[in-house]
């Protein structure tokens, strides 16, 4: 299967699909940090949506969409950042790829576009943290939990400020990436 992992610099999802024999590529405007630049398209993903993909898993920037930043929405609406983020999300959802999953936290997309098909948590996939994550799906089943664990730590919200905080907060949990590859990679 030919898999595009859009807006992913970490290559967490790309690498699990590769490990299961798929032709997977991450794509982001910044260099990858996952150690496999040969599997990374450093470019605007919009230029690569028609490259014959069977599956796209997309992680569009949530900075201007998530409710965690609601106190800045007025400013983001006024200067157009929020509209550009909404348009980007919508373009990903409407592209001509058979199977699509788009991930984003709880935010305005649920009102502007539509409600997500599923909301997952890291603790459903072997990680003891909470981080409500919405999935909008096209021609894909909902992810089934693989390893429900007891921990319910709010670690993501408590991350100390740093240069890499946004990137680290956005990184996909390994258990969720494994579930995506195991459950969607066999379709």
N, C-alpha and C positions, 0 to 999 in steps of 0.2 A: 504494500500500500504506500502511496506517495502522500506524505504528511507535511503540512506547513504549520509550524508553531509560531504564530504571529505575535510580535511585540514581546519576545522572550530573549533576553540577553544571557540569562543564567544557564540555559540549555538543560535544565532539570527535566522537562518534558521531552525535549528532543532526544536526549540520551536514553531514556527508557524505551522510546519507540525504536531507536537504533538497536538497542540491546535485544529487542524482540524481532529483529530482521527487517524492519521497515525502512524505506528511504525517507528519512525525516530530516527537515532543515528548520533551524530557528531563523527568525528574521527580525531585525531591529535596526534602528538608525544608529545605535551605538555598538561598539565592539562587544563580542561575547566574553563572558567571564567563565564559561563552562569548560574551557580547555580544548575545544574542537572547532577552531575557526574554519576548517574545511567543511563543516556542516552548518555554517552560519552565513546568511545573506545579510550583509550590512548595507541596508538600503531602506527606502520607504516601501513598506509592505504593499501599498496600493499599486505599485508597479509590477507586482508579482502574483496577483490574485488569479490571473488567467494562465498560469503555467502548468495546468493539468493536474491539480491536486485532487486527491480522493477525499481527504479530510483536512479541515483546518481547526486548530484549537487556538483561540486568540485571547490575549491578555492586554486589551487596550488600556492605556494610561487612565487611572481613575481619579487623579488629582482634582479635576474640575467637575467630577460626577458624584463622588461619594458623599454621603450625608455627614461623614466626619469633618468635612470642610464646608458645611452649610453656612457658617457665619461669614464666609467670603463669597457666597453665591452672588450677591448683588453686584459686587465688583467684577466678578467673572462673567456675568451676563452683560454688563455695561461695555466691557472691552472685547467681547466676542469669544473669549477662551472657552466658555461653557458650550456655546453653539458649535464651535469647531470640534470639540470633544464628542458631542452628540452626533454630529454629522459623520465623524470618523467611525464611531460605533455602528451607526446605521449602515454605512457603506460596507463594513465587514459583514454585517448580518444579511445584506442583500446580494452579496457576491455569488457568482456562479460556481460554487463548490458544493458537491452533493451533500456532504455531512459537515456540520459546523457546530462547534461549541464556543461560546464567548463567555469569558469569566470576568466578573467585576464585583466589588463589594456592594452592599446595600446602598442605593443611591437613587438619583432622579431618573435613571433609565427605566425603572419599574413604572414610572408615571408617564414619561415621555414616549417610550417605545411600547413596552408591554411588561407584564409581570414575568419574573424568571420562571423557567420550567422546574427549577430545583434550587434549594439552598442547602449547601453542605457545610460541614464543620471539620476541622483537622482531627478532632477526637473520634470521628467516625472511621478514620483511616490510620490509626495507630499513633497519633500525636496528641499529647495531653494539653493542647491549647484550644482556645476558642478563637474563631475568626470566621464569622458568617460570610460565606462566599456564594454569590448567585451564579447560576449557569443558565444561559439561554441556548437551547438546543434545536438543531435542525437535522432530522433523519438520524438521531442518536437516542438511545435509551438513557434514562436517568442512571447516574452512577449508584451502584449498590455499595453500602458500607462494607469494608473488608476487615476492620479490626477496631471495634469500639473499645475505647479505653476510659478509665475512670477520671483522669485528670481534666480539669476545666480551668486552666490558668489563662489569664489575660495578658500573656507575655508580649504580644504584638503591640498592644496599646501602650505598654510601659517601656518600650525601647527608648534608650537615651538618645538625645539629639546627636546627629553626626552627619558627615558628608554623604554617607551611604545608607542612611536610615530609610529613605523612600524605596531604594532598590531592595534592601533587606526585608522591609515590610511586605513587599510585593512578591517575594520569592515563593514559588509553589512548593508545598510540602511534598516530600518524597512519596509518602503513602498515597497521596492524591494522584500524583503523576503515575505511579505504578498502577493504580486502579484505572486511570484513563487508558493506558496502554493495554492492560489486560482485558478490559471490558469493551473498549471501542476499537482496538487494533485487530480484533478477530471478526469484525463485521464484513 
